[in-house]
Amino acid sequence: IEYSANGGTSWSAISPASTLANAINGSLSAQAESISWTVPSIDSTNVKLRVSFTDSYGNIGTDENTTAFTVDSTNPVVSATGIIDNQGTPSDGIITLRDININVTASDAGIGLTHVKVAESVDADCQNDYADSGWVVYSASPTSLPLTTSPVAGNKKICAWGKDSVGNVSTITTNS
């Protein structure tokens, strides 16, 4: 069993022949068989699989899928956040309004960034505040997202995330 990340131009082994032979106990029949394997860490929209068998006479049979599929192993990156609606000066970081807009700049080296979200951290740990809801479609960089902060006075920590088309989520970026 082999995979190709370039539509079949070159192939890499998924499973050695001995593993496959053990899985089917040396006899090939019309019954379905399965092999577990770890998807490689690649980014490609042109992935294919190929299976080859050799019978006891040395004849080789090969088949591959005709439609390529996508493997995306890269998390998006949120590279910048900035508060754009405040009553202080742009460089002082002082916010006097509860309803603000956050500029989010993000990218994805994999298949493509599709959504972003921002939230105020309630416990100063953005990872604990992550929830898979409240995503906004990301169409251009930067994207301005509205956020209403808590009425409690003091320092705030704003968290921003990006998500790509296969569900990979960025690591946490904060601006406090």
Stockholm file with secondary structure:
# STOCKHOLM 1.0

chainA/1-176         IEYSANGGTSWSAISPASTLANAINGSLSAQAESISWTVPSIDSTNVKLRVSFTDSYGNIGTDENTTAFTVDSTNPVVSATGIIDNQGTPSDGIITLRDININVTASDAGIGLTHVKVAESVDADCQNDYADSGWVVYSASPTSLPLTTSPVAGNKKICAWGKDSVGNVSTITTNS
#=GR chainA/1-176 SS CEEESSTTSSCEESSCHHHHHHHTTTCCCSSCCCCCCCCCSCEEEEEEEEEEEECTTSCEEEEECSSCEEEECCCCEEEEEEECSCSSCTTTCCCCCSEEEEEEEEECSSSCEEEEEEEECSSSCHHHHCCSCCCEECCSSSEEEEEECCSSCSCCCEEEEEEETTCCBCCCEEEC
#=GC SS_cons         CEEESSTTSSCEESSCHHHHHHHTTTCCCSSCCCCCCCCCSCEEEEEEEEEEEECTTSCEEEEECSSCEEEECCCCEEEEEEECSCSSCTTTCCCCCSEEEEEEEEECSSSCEEEEEEEECSSSCHHHHCCSCCCEECCSSSEEEEEECCSSCSCCCEEEEEEETTCCBCCCEEEC
//
